[in-house]
Amino acid sequence: MTASDQSRALTWDTPAAAAAYRDRDMRLARQLIFPAVLDRVGTPPAPGATVLDIGCGTGALALELARTGGWSVQGVDPSAHMLDIARADRPDPRVDYRRFDGRSLSWIPDGTVDAAVCCLVYCTDPDDRRLAALTAEIHRVLRPGAPYVLADLNPAAVGEQFATLRYGDPGASYAHGAPVPTELRRLDGTTVTTVCHYRPLSAYTALLTGSGFPAPATTTPTVPASQQGPAPYLVLTTQRR
């Protein structure tokens, strides 16, 4: 990714990025990620059980977890602009949106959360140390046996053109942590470029196991029959011991 490419790409914690994300085409995410996450977190173990949605953005998955999954949801995100949209577009009495620093969940006591999900977040952060701290915090707040579901862009799909996104340039290869131009489709058919960061599958596994989680089960949700090649997303599922 050239310096010129980076200068044109949207950074995440800005009003422009939040506005672009508000209008993104979520067909593939809704078809592939949302059902996988709902299946893996399962049903709430008790009335009022809480799932933590880390990096909830504009609230699309948080609302799905509440209305379809029946969970009480705490959605957290570092971007005030994303959260403003979530509160305006996707309010629900079972969803509480809160800003955090991307690293600490200090207001949550140990072992009190019934499930956690984190979707399309790790790829946006270039700092492995920050992600390690966040993953350790997720482990800390989950009760024993509670699931953690991490969904992200599939590192095996770099350069593939999908209906709603492209992660990286065709034919390019990227080193661990390298910036990757990521093209997202808007509802009006235009595209916007953001910057994500490449990590191999082994790096995701290391972040989880290094924080005390068992090695995750890994799946790649099936793409539509018309799409050849690798799947766009990766879903890793583990749990607090």
PyMOL commands that set and color helices and strands:
alter all, ss='L'
color gray80, all
select helices_A, chain A and resi 3-8+15-22+27-41+60-67+80-89+122-124+128-141+155-157+201-210
alter helices_A, ss='H'
color red, helices_A
select strands_A, chain A and resi 50-54+72-77+95-99+115-119+147-153+165-167+179-185+191-197+217-219+233-239
alter strands_A, ss='S'
color yellow, strands_A
deselect
rebuild
show_as cartoon
